[in-house]
Each structure stands twice: as structure tokens, then as C-alpha cells.
Amino acid sequence: GVADRSKIVLAISFGTAGFHIDENGVLLEGTVYHPSLSVLTGRLAQPDTQVTYSEKYRNPAAVYTTEDGERYRVWYEDARSVTDKIVLARMFGITGVSLWRVGTIPAAQGYDVWSAVLAQRRLTVGPQMQIGRTLL
């Protein structure tokens, strides 16, 4: 184990992982699709997009249909999943958080992760949570 937990940092990436699916949610191909933050934000705003949250994996997934009728399921980070990860890290005494891709951390209305990170920082009891800004 690590004797000094201050040397451990939870790294959270804001990448996406999408998969081409059929109308029943069955995977059509093994290629992983990585929509950009702007594409994902637009898809989340579509009225027919279905967002679910996996209690098992602690991540949201959005299922949407493209303009050409193709369906995709995309896993991504949101305020709830980031909060879950920070709370879990705290349970193990880890107080450092590194957010990958600063500048592209979602902070748009309807898809705001940054506010959840700041809220968790304010809730920290004991050693102050350190939030590092790491760029790829």
C-alpha cells in the first residue's frame, strides 16, 4: 500500500465512449465512438435522447438517434458520477482530484459538472480537498 495518501490523486477524465446499437440496444459493431463535448451536449438536448444512470458502474449513458437514423449509446461523466467518485475517494482518505481536459469540463445549463466538483470541495471536512488542473 501507499503510506502517504496525500500522494494519491483521483484522476477524472471527461472522455466519452459511444457504441453503435440497434433499436433493442444490441451492439452492432465493436468500434468505439468518442463524441466531442459539443456533440454530446447537443445530443443531450435532443428531446428523444434517453439518459439512464447505472448504479452498478456509477455512470450515465445517453441513447440517441442521429439525423440519419443511426442509434448510439454513449457513456460519459456527469455531476452525479463525478460526485460519486469524489465521495468514494474520500472514503479511502484520498483528498486530491485531478480533472483531465480543463476547459472542456461541462459547465453548460443542463450538463454542468463543474458546479458539482466545486460543491464537493466546499463539503470537504478535515484536510482541504485539492483540485488539480491537468491538461492532456
C-alpha positions as CSV (number, residue, x, y, z in Angstrom):
1,G,0.0,0.0,0.0
2,V,0.9,3.7,0.0
3,A,1.9,5.0,3.3
4,D,1.2,8.7,2.5
5,R,-2.3,9.1,1.0
6,S,-1.6,12.7,0.1
7,K,0.5,11.2,-2.8
8,I,-2.6,9.6,-4.3
9,V,-4.9,11.6,-6.6
10,L,-8.2,10.6,-8.1
11,A,-8.0,11.3,-11.9
12,I,-11.3,12.0,-13.6
13,S,-11.3,12.1,-17.4
14,F,-14.1,13.7,-19.3
15,G,-13.8,11.5,-22.3
16,T,-16.7,9.7,-23.8
17,A,-17.2,6.1,-25.1
18,G,-20.1,5.5,-27.6
19,F,-21.3,2.4,-29.3
20,H,-23.5,1.9,-32.4
21,I,-26.6,0.0,-31.3
22,D,-29.8,-1.3,-32.8
23,E,-33.4,-0.4,-31.8
24,N,-33.2,-3.0,-29.0
25,G,-29.9,-1.7,-27.6
26,V,-27.8,-4.5,-29.0
27,L,-24.3,-3.7,-30.1
28,L,-23.9,-3.5,-33.9
29,E,-20.1,-3.2,-34.1
30,G,-17.1,-3.1,-31.8
31,T,-15.8,0.3,-32.9
32,V,-15.8,2.8,-30.0
33,Y,-17.0,6.3,-30.9
34,H,-15.8,9.3,-28.9
35,P,-18.2,12.3,-29.5
36,S,-16.8,15.7,-28.5
37,L,-18.2,17.6,-25.6
38,S,-20.1,19.9,-28.0
39,V,-21.7,17.0,-29.9
40,L,-22.6,15.3,-26.6
41,T,-24.1,18.5,-25.2
42,G,-26.2,18.8,-28.4
43,R,-27.3,15.2,-28.2
44,L,-28.3,15.5,-24.6
45,A,-30.6,18.4,-25.5
46,Q,-32.4,16.4,-28.2
47,P,-36.0,15.6,-27.0
48,D,-35.7,12.0,-27.9
49,T,-32.5,11.3,-26.1
50,Q,-32.9,8.8,-23.2
51,V,-30.4,9.2,-20.3
52,T,-30.0,6.5,-17.7
53,Y,-27.7,6.1,-14.7
54,S,-26.1,2.8,-13.9
55,E,-26.0,2.2,-10.1
56,K,-23.5,-0.6,-10.8
57,Y,-21.0,1.4,-12.8
58,R,-21.9,4.8,-11.3
59,N,-22.0,6.4,-14.8
60,P,-24.7,7.9,-17.0
61,A,-25.4,6.7,-20.5
62,A,-27.3,8.5,-23.2
63,V,-29.1,6.7,-26.1
64,Y,-29.8,9.0,-29.1
65,T,-30.6,8.8,-32.7
66,T,-28.6,10.7,-35.3
67,E,-30.1,12.6,-38.2
68,D,-29.5,9.6,-40.5
69,G,-31.4,7.3,-38.2
70,E,-28.5,5.6,-36.5
71,R,-28.7,4.9,-32.7
72,Y,-25.8,5.2,-30.3
73,R,-25.3,4.6,-26.6
74,V,-22.7,7.0,-25.1
75,W,-21.1,6.6,-21.6
76,Y,-19.8,9.9,-20.1
77,E,-19.3,11.7,-16.8
78,D,-21.9,14.0,-15.3
79,A,-22.4,15.8,-12.0
80,R,-23.7,12.7,-10.3
81,S,-21.0,10.3,-11.5
82,V,-18.2,12.8,-10.5
83,T,-19.8,13.3,-7.1
84,D,-20.0,9.6,-6.6
85,K,-16.3,9.2,-7.4
86,I,-15.2,12.0,-5.2
87,V,-17.2,10.6,-2.3
88,L,-15.7,7.2,-2.8
89,A,-12.2,8.6,-2.9
90,R,-12.9,10.4,0.4
91,M,-14.0,7.2,2.0
92,F,-10.4,5.9,1.3
93,G,-8.8,9.1,2.6
94,I,-7.9,10.4,-0.9
95,T,-8.4,14.2,-1.0
96,G,-6.7,15.1,-4.3
97,V,-8.6,15.3,-7.5
98,S,-7.2,15.8,-11.0
99,L,-9.7,16.8,-13.7
100,W,-8.5,16.0,-17.2
101,R,-9.3,18.3,-20.1
102,V,-9.8,21.5,-18.1
103,G,-11.6,24.0,-20.4
104,T,-13.8,21.2,-21.7
105,I,-15.3,20.2,-18.3
106,P,-19.0,20.5,-18.8
107,A,-20.5,23.7,-17.3
108,A,-23.4,24.3,-19.6
109,Q,-27.0,24.6,-18.5
110,G,-28.5,21.1,-18.4
111,Y,-25.0,19.5,-18.4
112,D,-23.0,21.1,-15.6
113,V,-20.3,19.0,-13.9
114,W,-18.0,21.8,-12.7
115,S,-20.6,23.0,-10.1
116,A,-20.8,19.5,-8.6
117,V,-17.0,19.5,-8.2
118,L,-17.0,22.8,-6.5
119,A,-19.8,21.8,-4.3
120,Q,-17.9,18.7,-3.2
121,R,-14.9,20.9,-2.5
122,R,-17.0,23.0,-0.1
123,L,-18.2,19.9,1.7
124,T,-14.7,18.6,2.5
125,V,-14.2,18.1,6.2
126,G,-10.6,17.8,7.6
127,P,-7.8,18.3,5.1
128,Q,-8.9,20.6,2.3
129,M,-9.6,18.8,-1.0
130,Q,-7.1,19.7,-3.6
131,I,-8.3,20.1,-7.1
132,G,-5.5,19.9,-9.7
133,R,-6.0,21.1,-13.2
134,T,-4.2,18.8,-15.5
135,L,-4.2,19.1,-19.3
136,L,-3.7,16.2,-21.7
